[in-house]
Amino acid sequence: MLVALPDVRRSVLARGQLALAMLLAGSSVVLSKIVGASLPIFLANTLILLPAVGVLWLLTWRLEGPVRVPREAWRPLWLQALLGIVGFRVFLFYGVPLTSAASAGILTSSVPAVTALLAWILLRERLTVRALLGVLLTALGILVLTVPGAAASEGARLLLGGALVLGAVVGEASWNVLSRLSGARLGPLTATTLVTSLALVLFLPLGLFEAITFDFARLTPGDVFALGYYALGATVLAYLLWFAGVRHLTASTAAVYTGWLPVSAVALSALLLGERLTPWHALGLACVLCATFVFARQGASHD
């Protein structure tokens, strides 16, 4: 149906899909705080990934056909699962309770900057003036979130929470770098399904251990809804919308829409969690949004 649409309408639809994908992804920061308050971390992520993996496999088989994985692809896939999903979620779930969801959402927007730095260090990619400016703007955005009054917690607790969230960012950025290192010709949905499945395998042992002593009667309907939404909305639907939209736009145009992620996280932290937003949040958000546009212009020069 997309193919039959005029180019303008197709472009508008693709942009809407990317924006919605990032709004859903941003909600995962708030959800991690809600879910993490009710369940142990490894059990929570096992329950989130189980339905997500099931749906992803059904969609992969239907849309991309049988999965064939070259032997050399397994190592980067395992590393992506370990760093990009398990590492990201563990650091995020431990870090968000120590800071605010709004601050965490803004901090997770530093993924493009950290990816550029890791690519410079590990892949010897050139760090252009635009990329360096994006890194500096991101660093400024992170810095203003550490001042007193920027979050509900203060002092060492605030710094530890921010450091843990940045650990999650390094995990996500490592996923991006590993994607460039992998020589496997896997479809994006197939790769996502495989990495998510491997992450479930990694979460499962400790998740089952935590399930033995957990009282499932404590879960409220709201907790069950949050788990289901995290699995099918913030994970599966976000992936599908992103893949559907990015096919019809350039990489630099798609990069602009990652700016919706911190906007979503900040807005939902106030609406759902009742967090108090400060001028420091506005300044930090402005810095990372400017960095997003800088990295988008950086991508435009390579399109």
QUIKAZI-V79747 format. One record per pair of residues at least 24 apart in sequence whose ideal C-beta (glycine too) atoms are under 8 Angstrom apart, sorted by the first residue. I is the first residue (numbers start at 1). J is the second residue. D is the distance in Angstrom with one decimal. If there is no record, write none. Layout:
# QUIKAZI-V79747
I/J/D ; I/J/D
This chain:
# QUIKAZI-V79747
2/244/7.7 ; 2/248/7.4 ; 10/248/5.6 ; 11/248/6.4 ; 11/249/7.0 ; 13/245/7.7 ; 13/248/8.0 ; 14/244/7.4 ; 14/245/4.2 ; 14/246/7.6 ; 14/247/7.4 ; 14/248/4.0 ; 14/249/5.3 ; 15/245/6.9 ; 15/249/7.0 ; 15/253/7.8 ; 15/257/7.0 ; 16/245/7.6 ; 17/241/4.5 ; 17/242/7.3 ; 17/244/5.1 ; 17/245/3.4 ; 18/241/7.2 ; 18/242/6.4 ; 18/245/4.1 ; 18/246/6.7 ; 18/249/7.2 ; 18/254/5.8 ; 18/257/3.9 ; 18/260/8.0 ; 19/257/5.4 ; 19/260/5.2 ; 20/241/5.4 ; 21/237/7.9 ; 21/238/4.8 ; 21/239/7.6 ; 21/241/3.8 ; 21/242/4.0 ; 21/245/6.7 ; 21/257/7.6 ; 22/238/7.8 ; 22/242/7.8 ; 22/257/5.5 ; 22/258/5.9 ; 22/259/7.5 ; 22/260/3.7 ; 22/261/4.6 ; 22/264/6.7 ; 23/260/5.4 ; 23/261/7.8 ; 23/263/7.8 ; 23/264/4.4 ; 24/233/5.6 ; 24/234/5.1 ; 24/237/6.0 ; 24/238/4.0 ; 24/241/7.2 ; 24/264/7.7 ; 25/234/6.4 ; 25/238/4.9 ; 25/261/5.3 ; 25/264/7.4 ; 26/105/5.9 ; 26/260/6.7 ; 26/261/4.2 ; 26/262/6.6 ; 26/263/6.9 ; 26/264/2.8 ; 26/265/4.2 ; 26/268/7.0 ; 27/229/7.8 ; 27/233/7.4 ; 27/234/5.4 ; 27/264/5.8 ; 27/265/7.3 ; 27/268/5.6 ; 28/230/6.3 ; 28/234/4.1 ; 28/235/7.5 ; 28/238/7.9 ; 29/92/7.1 ; 29/96/6.7 ; 29/101/5.5 ; 29/104/5.2 ; 29/105/4.5 ; 29/108/6.3 ; 29/265/4.3 ; 29/268/8.0 ; 29/269/7.7 ; 30/101/4.8 ; 30/105/7.6 ; 30/265/6.3 ; 30/268/4.5 ; 30/269/5.6 ; 30/272/5.7 ; 30/273/6.3 ; 31/226/5.7 ; 31/229/6.8 ; 31/230/4.7 ; 31/234/6.1 ; 32/89/7.4 ; 32/92/5.3 ; 32/93/5.3 ; 32/96/5.3 ; 32/101/8.0 ; 33/96/4.7 ; 33/97/6.5 ; 33/101/5.0 ; 33/104/7.9 ; 33/273/6.6 ; 34/222/7.9 ; 34/223/7.8 ; 34/226/5.0 ; 34/272/7.5 ; 34/273/7.7 ; 35/93/7.9 ; 35/223/7.1 ; 35/226/5.3 ; 35/227/6.3 ; 35/230/6.3 ; 36/93/4.7 ; 36/96/6.7 ; 36/97/6.3 ; 37/97/7.4 ; 38/218/7.2 ; 38/219/6.5 ; 38/220/7.5 ; 38/223/4.6 ; 38/226/7.9 ; 39/214/7.1 ; 39/219/7.6 ; 39/223/7.3 ; 39/227/8.0 ; 40/210/4.1 ; 40/214/6.4 ; 41/89/7.7 ; 41/90/6.3 ; 41/93/4.6 ; 41/94/7.0 ; 42/203/5.6 ; 42/206/3.9 ; 42/207/4.4 ; 42/209/7.5 ; 42/210/5.4 ; 43/207/4.8 ; 43/210/4.0 ; 43/211/5.3 ; 43/214/5.9 ; 44/93/7.2 ; 44/227/7.3 ; 45/86/7.9 ; 45/89/5.4 ; 45/90/8.0 ; 45/93/7.5 ; 45/203/4.9 ; 45/207/6.8 ; 46/200/6.9 ; 46/203/4.9 ; 46/204/5.8 ; 46/207/3.1 ; 46/208/7.4 ; 46/211/7.7 ; 47/207/7.6 ; 47/227/5.4 ; 47/231/7.7 ; 48/227/5.9 ; 48/230/4.9 ; 48/231/4.7 ; 48/235/7.0 ; 49/196/6.3 ; 49/199/6.2 ; 49/200/4.2 ; 49/203/6.3 ; 49/231/7.1 ; 49/235/7.8 ; 50/200/6.6 ; 50/231/7.5 ; 51/228/7.1 ; 51/231/4.5 ; 51/232/6.4 ; 52/196/6.2 ; 52/231/4.4 ; 52/232/6.8 ; 52/235/4.5 ; 52/236/5.3 ; 53/193/7.3 ; 53/196/5.5 ; 53/197/5.1 ; 53/200/5.2 ; 55/232/6.5 ; 55/236/5.0 ; 56/189/7.4 ; 56/192/6.7 ; 56/193/4.2 ; 56/196/5.9 ; 56/197/7.7 ; 56/236/6.1 ; 56/239/7.6 ; 57/193/5.9 ; 57/197/7.4 ; 59/189/6.6 ; 59/193/7.7 ; 59/236/7.7 ; 59/240/7.1 ; 60/187/7.9 ; 60/189/5.3 ; 60/190/5.4 ; 60/193/4.5 ; 63/189/6.1 ; 64/187/4.5 ; 64/189/5.5 ; 64/190/5.1 ; 67/190/5.6 ; 67/193/7.6 ; 67/194/7.2 ; 69/184/7.1 ; 69/186/7.1 ; 69/194/6.7 ; 70/184/5.2 ; 72/183/6.7 ; 72/184/6.9 ; 73/182/6.0 ; 73/183/7.7 ; 73/184/3.4 ; 73/186/6.6 ; 76/178/4.9 ; 76/179/7.9 ; 76/181/5.9 ; 76/182/4.2 ; 76/184/7.5 ; 77/182/7.5 ; 77/184/7.9 ; 77/191/7.4 ; 77/194/5.4 ; 77/195/5.7 ; 77/198/6.1 ; 78/198/5.8 ; 79/174/7.5 ; 79/178/5.5 ; 80/174/7.7 ; 80/175/5.0 ; 80/178/5.0 ; 80/179/7.1 ; 80/195/4.8 ; 80/198/7.9 ; 81/195/4.9 ; 81/196/7.6 ; 81/198/3.7 ; 81/199/4.2 ; 81/201/7.8 ; 81/202/6.1 ; 82/199/7.8 ; 82/202/6.3 ; 83/170/7.9 ; 83/171/4.5 ; 83/174/4.1 ; 83/175/6.2 ; 83/178/7.3 ; 84/171/5.7 ; 84/172/5.8 ; 84/174/6.2 ; 84/175/2.8 ; 84/176/8.0 ; 84/178/7.3 ; 84/195/6.8 ; 85/171/7.9 ; 85/175/7.7 ; 85/195/6.4 ; 85/196/6.6 ; 85/199/3.7 ; 86/171/7.9 ; 86/199/5.3 ; 86/202/5.0 ; 86/203/6.3 ; 87/167/7.3 ; 87/168/7.1 ; 87/170/7.7 ; 87/171/3.4 ; 87/174/7.6 ; 88/168/4.6 ; 88/169/8.0 ; 88/171/4.0 ; 88/172/5.0 ; 88/175/7.7 ; 89/168/7.4 ; 90/168/7.9 ; 91/164/5.0 ; 91/165/6.7 ; 91/167/3.9 ; 91/168/3.7 ; 91/171/6.4 ; 92/164/7.6 ; 92/165/6.3 ; 92/168/4.2 ; 94/164/5.1 ; 95/160/7.8 ; 95/161/4.9 ; 95/162/7.3 ; 95/163/7.5 ; 95/164/3.0 ; 95/165/4.0 ; 95/167/7.2 ; 95/168/6.5 ; 96/161/7.1 ; 96/165/6.9 ; 97/161/7.3 ; 98/153/5.9 ; 98/157/5.3 ; 98/158/7.1 ; 98/160/5.5 ; 98/161/2.9 ; 98/164/6.8 ; 99/151/4.9 ; 99/152/7.6 ; 99/153/5.9 ; 99/157/7.9 ; 99/158/5.8 ; 99/161/3.3 ; 99/162/5.8 ; 99/165/6.7 ; 100/151/4.3 ; 100/152/5.2 ; 100/153/7.6 ; 100/269/6.3 ; 100/275/5.1 ; 101/265/6.3 ; 101/268/7.4 ; 101/269/3.8 ; 101/273/5.7 ; 101/275/6.2 ; 102/151/7.6 ; 102/265/6.5 ; 102/266/4.6 ; 102/269/4.1 ; 102/270/7.0 ; 102/275/5.5 ; 102/277/6.0 ; 102/281/5.3 ; 103/145/4.9 ; 103/150/6.4 ; 103/151/4.7 ; 103/161/7.7 ; 103/162/7.0 ; 103/165/7.7 ; 103/281/6.9 ; 103/284/7.4 ; 104/161/7.5 ; 104/165/4.8 ; 104/265/7.0 ; 105/261/7.0 ; 105/262/4.9 ; 105/264/7.2 ; 105/265/2.2 ; 105/266/5.6 ; 105/269/6.7 ; 106/141/6.4 ; 106/145/6.3 ; 106/262/4.9 ; 106/265/7.2 ; 106/266/6.7 ; 106/281/6.9 ; 106/284/4.8 ; 106/285/5.5 ; 106/288/5.7 ; 107/142/6.2 ; 107/145/6.8 ; 107/162/6.3 ; 107/165/4.5 ; 107/166/6.1 ; 107/169/6.5 ; 108/165/6.7 ; 108/168/6.8 ; 108/169/5.9 ; 108/172/7.4 ; 108/261/6.8 ; 108/262/7.2 ; 108/265/7.2 ; 109/138/7.6 ; 109/141/7.6 ; 109/258/7.3 ; 109/259/7.5 ; 109/261/6.0 ; 109/262/4.3 ; 109/288/4.2 ; 109/289/7.8 ; 109/291/7.7 ; 109/292/6.9 ; 110/138/4.6 ; 110/141/7.3 ; 110/142/6.2 ; 110/166/7.3 ; 110/169/5.3 ; 110/288/6.6 ; 110/291/7.8 ; 111/169/5.5 ; 111/172/4.9 ; 111/173/5.4 ; 111/176/7.2 ; 111/258/7.9 ; 112/138/7.6 ; 112/255/7.2 ; 112/258/7.0 ; 112/291/7.1 ; 112/292/6.8 ; 112/295/4.5 ; 113/137/8.0 ; 113/138/3.8 ; 113/139/7.4 ; 113/291/6.2 ; 113/295/7.5 ; 114/169/5.3 ; 114/170/5.9 ; 114/172/7.9 ; 114/173/3.9 ; 115/173/4.2 ; 115/176/4.5 ; 115/177/6.4 ; 116/295/7.3 ; 117/173/7.8 ; 118/170/7.8 ; 118/173/5.3 ; 118/174/6.6 ; 118/176/7.9 ; 118/177/4.9 ; 119/177/5.7 ; 119/180/7.1 ; 122/177/6.0 ; 123/177/6.7 ; 123/180/6.6 ; 123/181/7.5 ; 128/298/6.3 ; 128/301/7.9 ; 130/294/5.6 ; 130/295/7.6 ; 130/297/5.9 ; 130/298/4.3 ; 130/301/7.4 ; 131/294/7.9 ; 131/295/7.1 ; 131/298/5.4 ; 133/291/8.0 ; 133/294/5.3 ; 134/291/4.5 ; 134/292/7.9 ; 134/294/4.0 ; 134/295/4.6 ; 134/298/6.7 ; 135/291/7.6 ; 137/287/5.1 ; 137/288/7.2 ; 137/290/5.1 ; 137/291/3.9 ; 137/294/6.4 ; 138/287/6.9 ; 138/288/5.8 ; 138/291/4.5 ; 140/287/4.8 ; 141/283/7.7 ; 141/284/4.4 ; 141/285/7.3 ; 141/286/7.7 ; 141/287/3.2 ; 141/288/4.3 ; 141/291/6.8 ; 142/166/7.4 ; 142/284/7.3 ; 144/280/5.3 ; 144/283/5.0 ; 144/284/4.8 ; 144/287/7.0 ; 145/280/6.4 ; 145/281/7.5 ; 145/284/4.7 ; 147/280/5.8 ; 149/278/5.7 ; 149/280/6.5 ; 150/278/6.0 ; 150/280/3.9 ; 150/281/6.8 ; 150/284/7.4 ; 152/275/6.7 ; 152/276/7.2 ; 188/243/5.3 ; 189/239/7.4 ; 189/240/7.8 ; 189/243/6.0 ; 192/239/5.5 ; 196/235/7.6 ; 250/299/7.6 ; 250/300/7.2 ; 250/303/4.6 ; 251/299/4.8 ; 251/302/7.5 ; 251/303/6.0 ; 252/296/4.9 ; 252/297/6.9 ; 252/298/7.7 ; 252/299/3.6 ; 252/300/3.7 ; 252/302/7.8 ; 252/303/5.4 ; 253/296/7.4 ; 255/292/6.9 ; 255/295/5.8 ; 255/296/4.1 ; 255/299/5.1 ; 256/292/6.6 ; 256/293/6.4 ; 256/296/4.5 ; 258/292/5.8 ; 259/288/7.8 ; 259/289/5.0 ; 259/292/4.2 ; 259/293/7.3 ; 262/288/5.8 ; 262/289/7.2 ; 263/289/7.9
